[in-house]
């Protein structure tokens, strides 16, 4: 397993593909090798061009081959959240100092401060 990055500096990580992983999808292989990286984050790394196999950009569906060397630069950088604040009437079902139960429509994000 490759440990997660601990600082803000992007660094190059190298992973050698073992023979038993031969034929596995690249995104699934990365999930197994990188601690705390989900499949969607592995795919984000691939989309951002941060994964190279033999100097070429990796694709999620590509099958890895035993003995190949995979280079990974940095961590996946998700796009910024584009939530816009709106004044929406909400029904507060219950509220106390520690808990609030709010009735809302599906798809509405709530940020309680």
C-alpha positions as CSV (number, residue, x, y, z in Angstrom):
1,X,0.0,0.0,0.0
2,X,1.1,3.6,-0.7
3,X,0.6,5.9,2.3
4,X,-1.4,9.0,1.9
5,X,0.4,12.3,1.3
6,X,1.1,14.2,4.5
7,X,2.1,17.7,3.3
8,X,0.9,20.2,0.7
9,X,3.8,19.6,-1.7
10,X,2.8,17.3,-4.6
11,X,5.2,14.5,-4.9
12,X,5.7,11.7,-7.3
13,X,4.7,8.2,-6.2
14,X,5.7,5.1,-8.1
15,X,3.8,1.8,-7.9
16,X,4.9,-1.4,-9.5
17,X,2.1,-3.7,-10.6
18,X,2.5,-7.2,-9.2
19,X,1.8,-10.2,-11.4
20,X,-1.3,-11.1,-9.5
21,X,-2.9,-7.8,-10.5
22,X,-2.5,-8.5,-14.2
23,X,-5.6,-7.7,-16.2
24,X,-7.2,-5.6,-13.4
25,X,-8.8,-2.2,-14.3
26,X,-6.4,0.7,-13.5
27,X,-8.9,2.6,-11.4
28,X,-9.7,-0.4,-9.2
29,X,-6.0,-1.2,-8.9
30,X,-5.3,2.4,-7.7
31,X,-8.1,2.1,-5.1
32,X,-6.4,-1.0,-3.7
33,X,-2.9,0.6,-3.7
34,X,-3.7,4.1,-2.4
35,X,-4.8,4.5,1.2
36,X,-8.1,6.4,1.7
37,X,-8.7,6.9,-2.1
38,X,-12.2,5.9,-3.4
39,X,-12.9,4.8,-6.9
40,X,-14.3,8.2,-7.8
41,X,-11.2,9.9,-6.5
42,X,-9.0,7.5,-8.4
43,X,-10.9,8.3,-11.6
44,X,-10.5,12.0,-10.8
45,X,-6.7,11.5,-10.6
46,X,-6.9,9.8,-14.0
47,X,-9.1,12.6,-15.5
48,X,-6.7,15.3,-14.2
49,X,-3.7,13.6,-16.0
50,X,-2.0,12.7,-12.7
51,X,-1.4,9.0,-13.6
52,X,1.1,7.9,-16.1
53,X,2.0,4.3,-17.2
54,X,5.1,4.1,-19.3
55,X,5.0,7.9,-19.8
56,X,1.5,7.8,-21.2
57,X,-1.7,9.0,-19.6
58,X,-3.7,6.3,-17.9
59,X,-7.4,5.7,-18.5
60,X,-9.7,4.2,-15.9
61,X,-10.7,1.2,-17.9
62,X,-7.2,0.3,-19.0
63,X,-6.1,-3.1,-17.9
64,X,-2.8,-3.1,-15.9
65,X,0.0,-5.6,-16.7
66,X,2.2,-7.2,-14.1
67,X,5.6,-5.5,-13.9
68,X,4.4,-2.1,-15.2
69,X,5.4,1.0,-13.3
70,X,2.7,3.5,-12.5
71,X,3.6,7.2,-11.7
72,X,1.2,9.3,-9.7
73,X,1.7,13.0,-9.1
74,X,-0.2,14.6,-6.2
75,X,-3.7,13.9,-4.8
76,X,-7.1,14.3,-6.6
77,X,-8.3,17.9,-6.7
78,X,-12.1,18.0,-6.8
79,X,-13.6,21.0,-8.5
80,X,-14.9,23.7,-6.1
81,X,-18.4,23.3,-4.8
82,X,-20.7,25.7,-6.6
83,X,-23.5,26.0,-4.1
84,X,-25.4,29.2,-4.0
85,X,-27.2,30.4,-0.9
86,X,-31.0,31.0,-1.3
87,X,-33.7,32.0,1.1
88,X,-35.9,28.9,1.0
89,X,-38.7,28.4,3.5
90,X,-38.1,25.3,5.6
91,X,-40.2,23.5,8.1
92,X,-38.3,22.9,11.3
93,X,-39.8,19.8,12.8
94,X,-37.7,19.8,16.0
95,X,-34.9,21.9,17.3
96,X,-32.9,22.1,20.5
97,X,-29.3,23.2,21.4
98,X,-27.7,20.1,19.8
99,X,-30.1,18.9,17.2
100,X,-32.4,20.1,14.4
101,X,-34.8,18.1,12.3
102,X,-35.7,19.9,9.1
103,X,-38.2,18.9,6.4
104,X,-36.9,19.8,3.0
105,X,-37.1,18.8,-0.7
106,X,-34.8,16.2,-2.2
107,X,-31.6,17.8,-3.7
108,X,-31.5,20.8,-1.3
109,X,-28.3,21.2,0.6
110,X,-28.4,22.6,4.1
111,X,-25.5,24.3,5.9
112,X,-26.4,25.0,9.5
113,X,-24.2,27.5,11.3
